[in-house]
């Protein structure tokens, strides 16, 4: 992931209401975040898999951040 894409991803997480981040199960949260990121930035087909892997590995951190808000 590029630094710009990372920045957009974490801005998305920060700007999303905690209740949204906490109410989805892991798979649905991952898919929702990827879809939201696609709305922000047009992802090429070769970017989707690395983004998906990145999001998948960060789900616990995302949930922890949401709980702390």
DABELRA-V49481 format. One record per residue. PHI is phi in degrees with one decimal (none if undefined). Layout:
BEGIN
PHI
PHI
END
This chain:
BEGIN
none
-75.7
-57.5
-62.8
-66.4
-60.4
-60.9
-63.7
-63.0
-70.1
-65.1
-59.6
-60.2
-64.8
-89.6
-90.1
-58.6
-56.1
-61.1
-65.7
-67.4
-94.1
-85.7
-82.8
-74.0
-57.7
-64.2
-70.0
-63.2
-57.6
-65.1
-62.3
-63.8
-63.3
-63.0
-64.4
-65.6
-62.1
-68.1
-78.8
-138.1
-69.4
-88.4
-75.4
-56.4
-77.3
-87.1
-62.9
-63.5
-61.5
-64.1
-60.3
-63.6
-61.7
-60.6
-55.9
-75.6
-101.6
-55.6
-59.3
-65.9
-60.7
-65.6
-61.0
-62.8
-65.5
-63.4
-75.5
-76.2
END
